[in-house]
Structure formats: C-alpha cells, structure tokens
Amino acid sequence: MAKPNFDAKLAADSLSAEQRERIHGVANELLNIYETLVAMRYVDPEALIRGPHELSEGLLASYAECELDPAIIYLYSIMPYIDGAETDARDFFQGGAFFNPLSIDDVETGRDPRYLSPEGGFDDEEGQYMYPWYTPLSNCGNHSPVIIYDAKEHRIWIVDQIEGTSTDPVYCKGWYSESESTKDEASNWGDSSSSDWSGDGDSEQDMDFSDGASEGSSEFWDDEDDVSETREIDAMVEDQAEVVEYDEGFEHIEELNDREREEAAGINNKNSLEAVRSRSAGDVLRDINRLYCALKELPGQGEYNHWMEPVILKPLYLNNGWPDHFNGEQFEIDVARAYATERARYFAEEPLRKVECHVGWAEDSDRKVERYKKEVADALIPDNEWAARFKLWKAEESSRRNANDLQEAKKKAEKLCPDGVCQKEEDLPLWQVERLRVETQHKRESAQRNDYVTFAERFKDNPKQLKHMKGRHRRAQKQLEVYEKAFEASKVDAERLRPGATFHEVAGINSLGRQDTLSSIASQKEAIESMERYVQDVRDFAKTVPKNAPEGIAMVEMEIQSMGKSLTSARNRLEKTRKWLAEHGNTD
C-alpha cells in the first residue's frame, strides 16, 4: 500500500483559491441534486451524507495508490455521497449508480469507470484515460453513461460506456424524447417481485381528509370519471400541471464543426475523453438537477432498482403537487397503491401467460421428438439407438403431459379471462385492495425479520453490520407504515366505488397471496404422486432396454436416481408443512 502524500488539509492548502472555489461549487451542485432526490422520496434522508469527511489512513493510502491529484482528494473530503447502508436507492442519473468517494472499491473502480481495461500510457492506442485530476461522479450501471469530472479544466463529460460518445442532453437531444418517456404504456413493471421504497423526505405538509375518507384515498380513484383514465398519462398531465418543455432553461450548443472533428480524429488514444464533448461542470450539474425537477429524468430507472415505469411514476409526482407543492407522504401512499394495481394486473393475466407457456413448450417438445426420432433412425449400434430411444420416450412423455396441462390451462383462462379480459376496469379497486392486503402482510413480516433489537446483541461487535441492520429495520418499519395507510385508503375507496362487492366475486379466485397450509399440502401430495408415477414409468421403460446397450441402461438408471432424490426432498418438504399445520394451524 502506497504511503499517503496528502491529507485533506494538505490537499486544500496546495490548491489556489480559485480551484478550491470551483471544487466547492461541484460539491454544492451535487448536494442540490441529492437533496432533490431526497425530496422526491427516492433517497432516504438518512442516506445523504454531507461533507466534510474525515479521511482514514486506509482511504488516504488508497488515494495515493491511485495517484489521485490533490484537487480530487480535496473534492472527496467535502463532496456529499449516498450511504448504501441507509437506503435501497442505487440507481442514479441515466441508469448509472451513486459514487461514494469514501469507498475504496468505488475509488479504485473509478480509475477505469468505463471498464475498458486500458493498456499502456495516456498516449498509447488503447491506453489510460483517467488522469489523476479526473474522477467519476457516478458509477457505471448496466452499460450506462458515466459522469466524469476534470478538476483541472473544471468540465464534465457524460459519456456512454460502450459507444464513448456524449449523452449530455444538451448534445444528445434524443435522450429525453417524448417517445422514450411515454413508451410501453402497458408496463411490465408489475413483473418484479417486490418494491422496497420508503423515502422519508425532509418536509411534510398537513393533509385534510374530509368526508370520512382515510389518508391517501381521496384522489386515487375518481368515481366521476372512468377508472381507465388513471392509466392515461397525457390526460393526467394536462389535468394536473403544465407540461414542462425540454427547451426551457437549457443552453443549446452547436455540433462540433468539421475542423474540430478532424482534430478529435487525430487523437491516438481511442479511450481518450478529449474527443468527447464536455461542458462546464457547474452547468452540467445544474442541468441534471433541473432534469429531475422537470421530471425529464426520473429516479430509480437503472438496473438496480427499476423503481417504476415513467408512464406510471410521472403522473404520481404531478398529481401530488411536484415540484412546488409536493405532498411526499401522499405520494408514497399513491406509489404503494399504483404498485399494488400493477402487481394485481400481472397476477390477473397469469392464466393467459400459462397458456402461452404451454403452447411454447408444445412447440419445443415437437421439435425434440422429431430430432430424437432421427437419432434413433440414424443409430448404428444398440448403445446409440437406446440412448436416443430413451430421450425420445422422455420427449414424448413431456409432450403428453404438456398437452393435458395445456387443455387445463385453456379452460382456466376461459373461465378467469373470458375473451382475453382478466380484469374489468370497474373491479380494479377490489384487485388493488387484495394486493395491498398481501403486500402489507409481506411488509409486516419483513419488519419482524429485520427487528433491530434482535440483531443488536448479535452484531454488537460488528459496527458496520449493525449499522446496516439498523438501516434495514428503519426502512422496513417505514414501508410497513406506508403500506398500512395505503391499504386502509384502498379499502375505503373500494367500498365507495364497489359497495358490497368482494374480490372473490369479481376475480373468481380467493386470494392473490400465498397458498394456505392445507392447500399447500394438497398441492405437494399431488406433485409427489405424479413424480411416483413417472418413476414407475421409467422403471418400466428400463425393462425394455437390452443388455448390449450399457449407455442406454446408464441413462435410465441416472434418471431414476435423480428422481429419487427429488422425491426425497419433496417428501421432506411435505413433512415440514404438516408439522407447521400441527403447530400453527391453517395459515397463508
């Protein structure tokens, strides 16, 4: 490990007053962005760590190892960052991720933020490109752009990881096109398994809930209008706020002229950032903040979080007064309700997806049957023939079972989704209530699992892990509070809009939650019986394999052994479920 040459004070003292002022400007503009993300209820306020920071010996040694310029060391000592232990938020601008200057991993990765694996010096063809006075201000996501700051020239690049071109919206005007922001209205966001956002915000506004409506209920469903209008982003935007034009507040810069392009092409190092268009650091950071404020850039849209589709998320901000009169608490409740609606929609369409799956499997089985028939016909020796015959037998068995399952799936789809319609718009409030009941139960269980008191003793000698568990406990409690409010509000609206109706009546199923214990036992017993029949069928096939086909015999025996292990596991699970039933009764 290299010996530190600078600490924060020495680094600051080595800079001119103008340099320090510029660096403070970068830190302040980053703080403004992070404060906006806190206000948007994306980043937990506890996660926003403001500078200055005390730099440990280990950090300083790592900075020295990376040969960082004093200007970057000083920036690291004062710039804010998002503490991952205090929030679930990971995604940042344009699908990137938050950069933490106090994380050795982030700092070391930051010397090659585009993952180019450079070789040689700065003038070599595929050489280094991160000078000591460069630093990323964001980490790379899934092939996302990266924000890179040049402390010497006080400029910023927003550079695409793969293409190496600028995605700065001033240069790359198509990045925030209307088609991008409103594409795929039928969101598949509901396909995700969970939503873990809480967001606490710095300020809260008092809310007046009149006419007996519970908190969060008054505007989600409007009985004056068709419920389907809640999914129409254009109508919502027009009703709630002025549309913010992209051109407002942004400077326009001309494309590079031919001479500049020729000069850029003359750079030997293909990794160099000099050919990429950059702008003044302050201007870029202020524009990023404006993009969030204008809802052109929405939080949580990268590979880590994928919070919610813009077509759903943007109206929720607008309907709750963003940015000037934002009701953050109501927004969180509405996010929970919108999430529940999308999840319910996804579950409602499961019968149609089942049919699609079985149709696809049938086509795959048909191809396998034809392939193995050819292998049988082409076999020259008994070993190859019987190995192919067994594969053919398995494919035909799979095709037979799938054909039966396909017929059952079609019957279920016809019953639950007549004419391909799985939900009636007027029934959506009941679907939302049921999904929120399930989600609230999950949040309650999560809060119990992440109980801080339980972990305090266990991790008392591990401060880092204890801090992590404390953050999880706080977020779990917050999420539970939000979902409880959303559930109560949803019940009030459902009773108002569909008085006397029940979820079972409109959906044809009892629940969107887990199977109850008795139903689980029945399903497990049915699966075990099916596996036992299959094993017996394999044994019957084994009797037909001649002794002069050892490879075929071995394949059949391996199948029997594999299924035997699966049967043992299934029986053990069934026994555990029966014990649970005896101890806890029939639960879900």
C-alpha positions in Angstrom: 0.0 0.0 0.0 1.4 3.4 -1.0 2.2 5.9 1.7 -0.2 8.9 1.6 1.3 12.1 0.2 -1.7 14.3 1.1 -4.4 14.5 3.7 -7.4 16.7 3.2 -5.8 19.8 4.7 -2.6 19.5 2.7 -4.5 18.8 -0.4 -6.6 22.0 0.2 -3.5 24.1 1.0 -1.9 23.0 -2.3 -4.7 24.5 -4.3 -5.4 28.1 -5.3 -8.4 29.9 -4.0 -10.0 29.7 -7.4 -9.5 25.9 -7.5 -11.0 25.5 -4.1 -14.0 27.6 -5.0 -14.6 25.5 -8.1 -14.4 22.3 -6.2 -16.8 23.6 -3.5 -19.1 24.5 -6.4 -19.1 20.9 -7.6 -19.8 19.6 -4.1 -22.6 22.1 -3.7 -24.3 21.3 -7.0 -24.1 17.5 -6.2 -25.7 18.3 -2.9 -28.5 20.1 -4.6 -29.1 17.0 -6.8 -29.1 14.6 -3.9 -31.4 16.9 -1.9 -33.8 16.8 -4.9 -33.7 13.0 -4.9 -34.5 13.1 -1.1 -37.4 15.4 -1.7 -38.6 13.1 -4.5 -38.9 10.4 -1.8 -36.4 8.2 -3.7 -33.3 8.5 -1.4 -33.8 8.2 2.4 -32.8 11.4 4.1 -30.6 9.4 6.5 -28.5 8.2 3.5 -27.5 11.7 2.3 -24.1 12.2 3.9 -22.8 15.8 3.7 -19.2 16.8 3.8 -16.7 17.5 5.1 -15.5 13.9 5.9 -12.6 12.6 7.9 -10.4 10.6 5.6 -9.0 7.5 7.2 -5.4 6.4 6.8 -6.6 3.5 4.7 -8.5 5.8 2.4 -5.6 8.2 2.0 -3.3 5.2 1.2 -5.8 4.1 -1.4 -5.8 7.6 -2.9 -2.1 7.6 -3.0 -2.1 4.1 -4.7 -4.4 5.5 -7.3 -2.1 8.6 -7.7 -5.0 11.0 -7.2 -4.4 14.7 -7.7 -4.7 16.9 -4.6 -7.8 18.6 -6.2 -9.6 15.2 -6.3 -8.5 14.3 -2.7 -9.9 17.7 -1.5 -13.1 17.1 -3.5 -13.5 13.7 -1.9 -13.1 15.2 1.5 -16.1 17.6 1.1 -18.4 16.2 -1.6 -21.7 14.6 -0.4 -22.5 10.9 -1.1 -25.3 8.4 -0.7 -24.7 5.8 2.0 -25.9 2.5 0.7 -26.4 1.2 4.2 -29.2 3.7 4.8 -31.2 3.4 1.6 -32.3 0.9 -1.0 -31.7 3.6 -3.7 -28.8 2.6 -6.0 -29.6 4.0 -9.5 -28.5 7.4 -10.4 -28.5 9.6 -13.5 -29.2 8.0 -16.9 -29.1 4.5 -15.4 -25.8 4.9 -13.6 -25.2 4.4 -9.9 -24.2 6.5 -7.0 -20.4 7.1 -6.5 -19.0 7.0 -2.9 -15.6 8.7 -2.5 -15.1 7.1 0.8 -15.5 3.6 -0.7 -12.1 2.1 -1.6 -13.9 -0.1 -4.2 -15.6 2.9 -5.8 -12.3 4.8 -5.9 -10.3 2.0 -7.4 -13.0 1.2 -9.9 -13.2 4.9 -10.7 -9.8 4.8 -12.3 -11.4 2.8 -15.1 -15.1 3.8 -14.8 -16.0 2.6 -18.3 -14.4 -0.9 -17.8 -12.2 -0.5 -20.8 -9.1 -2.3 -19.2 -6.7 0.2 -20.7 -3.1 -0.9 -21.6 -0.2 1.4 -21.7 0.1 5.2 -21.1 -2.1 8.1 -21.9 -0.7 8.4 -25.4 -1.0 4.7 -26.3 -3.7 3.5 -28.7 -5.8 1.8 -26.0 -4.1 3.5 -23.1 -5.1 5.1 -19.8 -7.7 7.8 -19.9 -8.4 8.8 -16.3 -5.8 11.4 -15.5 -5.0 11.9 -11.7 -7.2 15.1 -11.8 -10.2 13.2 -13.3 -12.9 11.4 -11.2 -16.2 9.8 -11.8 -19.2 11.4 -10.1 -21.3 8.4 -10.9 -20.6 4.7 -11.3 -21.4 2.7 -14.4 -24.7 0.7 -14.3 -25.7 -1.8 -16.9 -23.7 -0.3 -19.9 -24.9 3.1 -18.7 -23.3 6.5 -19.2 -20.8 7.8 -16.6 -20.4 11.3 -15.3 -16.7 12.2 -15.2 -15.2 15.5 -13.8 -12.0 17.1 -14.9 -10.7 19.2 -11.9 -8.0 20.9 -14.0 -10.3 22.3 -16.7 -13.5 22.3 -14.5 -15.5 20.4 -17.0 -17.7 17.4 -17.1 -18.3 14.6 -19.6 -21.4 12.4 -19.6 -20.0 9.6 -21.7 -21.7 6.4 -22.8 -19.8 3.3 -21.5 -19.9 1.4 -24.8 -20.0 4.0 -27.6 -17.8 6.5 -25.9 -20.0 9.3 -27.1 -21.6 12.1 -25.1 -25.1 11.5 -23.6 -25.2 15.0 -22.2 -28.8 16.1 -23.0 -27.6 19.3 -24.5 -25.6 17.4 -27.1 -27.7 14.2 -27.2 -31.2 15.7 -27.6 -32.9 12.4 -28.4 -32.2 11.1 -24.9 -35.3 12.6 -23.4 -37.6 12.3 -26.5 -41.3 12.0 -25.8 -41.3 8.5 -27.3 -38.8 7.4 -24.7 -40.6 9.0 -21.7 -44.0 7.5 -22.5 -43.2 4.3 -24.3 -44.8 0.9 -23.4 -47.8 2.2 -21.6 -48.7 -1.3 -20.7 -46.0 -1.5 -18.1 -44.4 -4.8 -17.2 -43.0 -3.3 -14.0 -45.5 -5.4 -12.1 -43.4 -8.4 -13.0 -40.9 -7.5 -10.4 -41.0 -9.5 -7.2 -41.1 -6.6 -4.7 -40.9 -2.9 -4.1 -38.8 -1.7 -1.2 -39.1 2.0 -1.4 -39.8 4.1 1.6 -38.4 7.6 1.3 -38.8 9.9 4.3 -38.4 13.4 2.8 -37.4 16.4 4.8 -40.7 18.2 4.9 -44.2 17.1 5.3 -47.4 19.1 4.6 -50.6 18.8 6.6 -53.4 17.0 4.8 -57.1 17.4 5.2 -59.1 14.2 4.7 -62.7 15.2 4.6 -66.0 13.2 4.1 -64.7 10.3 6.1 -62.0 9.4 3.6 -59.0 7.8 5.0 -55.5 9.1 4.4 -54.5 8.6 0.8 -58.0 7.8 -0.5 -59.4 10.9 -2.0 -57.8 11.2 -5.4 -56.6 7.7 -6.4 -59.9 6.6 -7.8 -62.4 9.2 -9.2 -65.9 8.0 -9.4 -66.8 10.9 -11.6 -64.6 9.5 -14.4 -63.8 6.2 -15.9 -61.2 4.4 -13.9 -59.2 3.7 -17.0 -58.3 7.3 -17.2 -56.0 6.8 -14.3 -53.6 5.0 -16.7 -53.6 7.7 -19.3 -50.6 9.8 -18.7 -51.5 12.6 -21.2 -54.8 13.3 -19.5 -53.2 13.3 -16.1 -50.5 15.7 -17.1 -53.0 18.1 -18.7 -55.3 18.0 -15.7 -52.6 18.4 -13.0 -49.8 20.6 -14.3 -48.3 22.4 -17.1 -46.2 20.3 -19.4 -42.6 21.2 -19.0 -40.9 21.7 -22.3 -37.4 20.3 -22.8 -36.1 23.5 -24.1 -36.9 25.5 -21.0 -33.9 26.5 -19.1 -31.3 24.6 -21.1 -28.5 26.1 -23.1 -28.1 24.9 -26.7 -24.7 24.1 -28.0 -23.8 23.6 -31.7 -22.5 20.3 -33.0 -18.7 20.0 -33.4 -17.6 21.6 -36.7 -15.5 19.8 -39.3 -12.2 21.2 -38.1 -12.9 20.1 -34.5 -13.9 16.7 -35.7 -10.7 16.3 -37.7 -8.6 17.4 -34.6 -10.5 14.9 -32.5 -9.9 12.1 -35.0 -6.2 12.8 -34.7 -6.0 11.7 -31.1 -4.1 8.4 -30.9 -5.6 7.0 -27.7 -9.0 5.5 -28.6 -10.0 5.7 -24.9 -9.3 9.4 -24.5 -12.1 11.6 -23.5 -10.7 14.6 -25.4 -12.8 13.7 -28.5 -15.9 13.6 -26.4 -17.9 16.8 -26.0 -17.9 18.3 -22.5 -19.3 21.3 -20.7 -18.6 23.5 -17.7 -19.1 21.4 -14.6 -21.5 23.7 -12.9 -23.7 24.0 -15.9 -23.9 20.2 -16.3 -24.7 19.5 -12.6 -27.3 22.3 -12.6 -28.9 20.8 -15.7 -29.0 17.4 -14.1 -30.9 18.8 -11.1 -33.3 20.6 -13.5 -33.9 17.4 -15.4 -35.0 15.7 -12.2 -37.1 18.7 -11.1 -38.8 18.8 -14.6 -39.4 15.0 -14.4 -37.5 14.5 -17.6 -35.1 12.3 -15.6 -37.0 10.1 -13.1 -35.3 8.3 -10.2 -34.8 4.6 -10.0 -34.7 3.7 -13.7 -31.4 1.7 -13.8 -30.5 -1.9 -13.4 -30.5 -2.0 -9.6 -33.9 -0.5 -8.7 -36.1 0.0 -11.8 -38.5 1.7 -9.4 -41.5 2.2 -11.6 -42.2 2.8 -15.3 -42.2 6.6 -16.2 -45.7 6.3 -17.5 -46.9 5.4 -14.0 -44.4 7.3 -11.9 -44.5 10.8 -13.6 -48.3 11.3 -13.1 -47.9 10.4 -9.4 -45.5 13.2 -8.9 -47.6 15.7 -10.8 -50.9 14.7 -9.1 -49.2 15.2 -5.7 -48.0 18.8 -6.5 -44.5 18.3 -7.7 -42.3 20.3 -7.5 -43.6 23.4 -5.7 -46.4 21.9 -3.5 -45.3 18.3 -3.2 -47.1 16.1 -0.7 -44.5 13.5 -0.2 -46.4 11.4 2.3 -49.4 11.2 -0.1 -47.0 10.4 -3.0 -45.6 7.4 -1.1 -49.1 6.1 -0.4 -50.1 6.5 -4.1 -46.9 4.7 -5.2 -47.8 1.8 -3.0 -51.3 1.7 -4.5 -50.1 2.0 -8.0 -47.6 -0.8 -7.4 -50.4 -3.0 -6.0 -52.6 -2.3 -9.0 -49.8 -3.2 -11.4 -49.0 -6.4 -9.4 -52.7 -7.3 -9.4 -52.9 -6.8 -13.1 -49.9 -9.0 -13.6 -51.3 -11.8 -11.4 -54.7 -11.5 -13.2 -53.1 -12.2 -16.5 -51.3 -15.3 -15.3 -53.9 -17.7 -16.9 -53.1 -16.2 -20.3 -49.3 -16.5 -19.7 -49.8 -20.1 -18.7 -51.5 -20.9 -22.0 -48.6 -19.1 -23.9 -46.0 -21.1 -21.9 -47.7 -24.4 -22.7 -48.0 -23.5 -26.4 -44.3 -22.7 -26.4 -43.4 -25.9 -24.6 -45.5 -27.9 -27.0 -43.6 -26.5 -30.0 -40.3 -27.3 -28.3 -41.4 -30.8 -27.5 -42.5 -31.4 -31.1 -39.0 -30.3 -32.3 -37.3 -32.6 -29.7 -39.5 -35.6 -30.8 -38.6 -35.1 -34.4 -34.9 -34.8 -33.6 -34.8 -37.9 -31.4 -36.7 -39.9 -34.0 -34.0 -39.1 -36.4 -31.3 -40.0 -33.9 -33.0 -43.4 -33.5 -33.1 -43.9 -37.2 -29.5 -42.9 -37.7 -28.1 -45.0 -34.9 -25.6 -47.6 -36.0 -25.1 -49.5 -32.7 -27.5 -50.6 -30.0 -26.0 -48.2 -27.4 -26.6 -45.2 -29.5 -30.1 -46.4 -30.5 -31.3 -47.0 -27.0 -29.8 -43.8 -25.7 -31.8 -42.0 -28.4 -34.9 -44.1 -27.7 -34.8 -43.0 -24.0 -34.5 -39.4 -25.0 -37.4 -39.9 -27.4 -39.5 -41.5 -24.8 -38.9 -38.7 -22.3 -39.8 -36.1 -25.0 -43.0 -37.9 -25.9 -43.9 -38.2 -22.2 -43.3 -34.5 -21.7 -45.4 -33.7 -24.8 -48.2 -35.8 -23.5 -48.2 -34.2 -20.1 -47.9 -30.8 -21.6 -50.9 -31.4 -23.9 -53.0 -32.3 -20.9 -51.8 -29.2 -19.0 -52.4 -27.0 -22.0 -56.1 -28.1 -22.1 -56.5 -27.4 -18.4 -54.7 -24.0 -18.8 -57.1 -23.1 -21.6 -60.1 -24.0 -19.5 -58.9 -21.9 -16.6 -58.1 -18.9 -18.9 -61.6 -19.1 -20.5 -63.1 -19.0 -17.0 -60.9 -16.3 -15.5 -60.2 -14.3 -18.6 -63.2 -14.5 -20.9 -62.3 -13.1 -24.4 -58.9 -12.3 -23.0 -60.1 -9.8 -20.4 -58.7 -10.7 -17.0 -59.9 -7.6 -15.2 -62.8 -5.2 -15.6 -61.8 -1.6 -15.1 -64.6 -1.1 -12.6 -63.2 -4.0 -10.5 -59.7 -2.6 -10.2 -60.3 -1.1 -6.7 -61.1 -4.6 -5.4 -58.0 -6.1 -7.0 -55.9 -3.3 -5.5 -57.3 -3.9 -2.0 -56.5 -7.6 -2.2 -52.9 -7.0 -3.5 -52.3 -4.4 -0.8 -53.6 -6.8 1.8 -50.9 -9.3 0.6 -48.2 -6.6 0.3 -48.9 -5.2 3.8 -48.6 -8.7 5.2 -45.3 -9.1 3.5 -44.1 -5.8 4.9 -45.2 -6.7 8.4 -43.2 -10.0 8.1 -40.2 -8.1 6.8 -40.4 -5.7 9.7 -40.4 -8.6 12.1 -37.5 -10.3 10.4 -35.5 -7.1 10.5 -36.2 -6.3 14.1 -33.2 -4.2 15.3 -33.4 -5.4 18.9 -32.9 -9.0 17.7 -29.8 -8.1 15.8 -28.3 -5.6 18.2 -26.9 -8.3 20.5 -25.8 -10.5 17.6 -23.8 -7.8 15.9 -22.7 -5.7 18.8 -19.0 -6.3 17.9 -19.5 -5.6 14.3 -20.5 -1.8 14.0 -20.6 -1.9 10.2 -23.1 -4.8 10.1 -25.1 -3.4 13.0 -25.5 -0.1 11.1 -26.6 -2.0 8.1 -29.2 -3.9 10.1 -30.4 -0.7 11.8 -31.0 0.9 8.4 -32.9 -2.2 7.2 -35.0 -2.1 10.4 -35.8 1.6 9.9 -36.8 1.1 6.3 -38.9 -1.9 7.0 -40.8 -0.1 9.6 -41.3 2.9 7.3 -42.5 0.7 4.5 -45.0 -1.0 6.8 -46.4 2.3 7.9 -46.9 3.4 4.2 -48.5 0.2 3.2 -50.8 0.1 6.1 -52.1 3.6 5.2 -52.3 2.6 1.5 -54.3 -0.5 2.5 -56.8 1.4 4.6 -57.2 4.1 2.0 -57.8 1.5 -0.7 -60.4 -0.3 1.4 -62.4 3.0 1.8 -62.3 3.6 -1.9 -63.3 0.1 -2.8 -66.3 0.3 -0.5 -67.2 3.6 -2.0 -66.9 2.5 -5.6 -67.9 -1.1 -5.4 -70.2 -1.3 -2.3 -70.9 -4.8 -1.1 -68.7 -6.5 -3.8 -65.9 -8.9 -2.9 -62.7 -9.8 -4.5 -63.7 -13.5 -4.8 -66.9 -12.5 -6.7 -65.1 -10.4 -9.3 -61.9 -12.4 -9.7 -63.1 -15.9 -9.4 -60.2 -16.8 -7.0 -59.9 -16.5 -3.3 -56.6 -14.6 -2.9 -53.5 -13.1 -4.5 -51.3 -14.3 -1.6 -49.6 -17.5 -0.7 -51.4 -20.8 -0.6 -52.8 -21.6 2.8 -51.2 -24.6 4.5 -54.0 -27.1 3.7 -53.9 -26.1 0.0 -50.1 -26.4 0.0 -50.3 -29.9 1.5 -52.8 -30.9 -1.2 -50.6 -29.5 -4.0 -47.5 -31.2 -2.6 -49.2 -34.5 -2.4 -50.4 -34.3 -5.9 -46.9 -33.4 -7.1 -45.4 -36.4 -5.2 -48.0 -38.8 -6.7 -47.1 -37.5 -10.2 -43.4 -38.0 -9.6 -44.0 -41.5 -8.3 -46.0 -42.4 -11.4 -43.2 -41.1 -13.6 -40.5 -43.1 -11.7 -42.6 -46.2 -12.2 -42.9 -45.5 -15.9 -39.1 -45.0 -16.2 -38.6 -48.4 -14.4 -41.0 -50.0 -16.9 -39.0 -48.5 -19.8 -35.8 -49.8 -18.2 -37.1 -53.4 -18.6 -37.2 -52.9 -22.4 -33.5 -51.9 -22.7 -31.3 -54.8 -23.9 -28.1 -55.7 -22.0 -26.0 -54.8 -25.1 -26.9 -51.1 -24.7 -25.0 -50.1 -21.5 -25.1 -46.4 -22.3 -28.9 -46.6 -22.5 -29.1 -48.6 -19.2 -26.9 -46.0 -17.5 -29.0 -43.1 -18.7 -32.2 -44.7 -17.4 -30.6 -45.5 -14.0 -29.3 -41.9 -13.7 -32.9 -40.7 -14.3 -34.3 -43.0 -11.6 -31.6 -41.9 -9.1 -32.2 -38.2 -9.9 -36.0 -38.5 -9.5 -35.4 -40.5 -6.3 -33.5 -37.5 -4.8 -36.2 -35.2 -5.9 -38.9 -37.4 -4.3 -37.0 -37.5 -1.0 -36.8 -33.7 -1.0 -40.5 -33.3 -1.8 -41.5 -35.7 0.9 -39.3 -33.9 3.4 -41.0 -30.6 2.5 -44.4 -32.2 2.9 -43.5 -33.4 6.3 -42.3 -29.9 7.4 -45.6 -28.4 6.1 -47.6 -31.0 8.1 -45.6 -30.1 11.2 -46.3 -26.4 10.6 -50.0 -27.2 10.3 -50.0 -29.1 13.6 -48.2 -26.2 15.4 -49.7 -23.1 13.8 -53.0 -24.2 12.2 -54.0 -23.3 8.6 -52.1 -20.1 7.7 -51.1 -18.5 4.5 
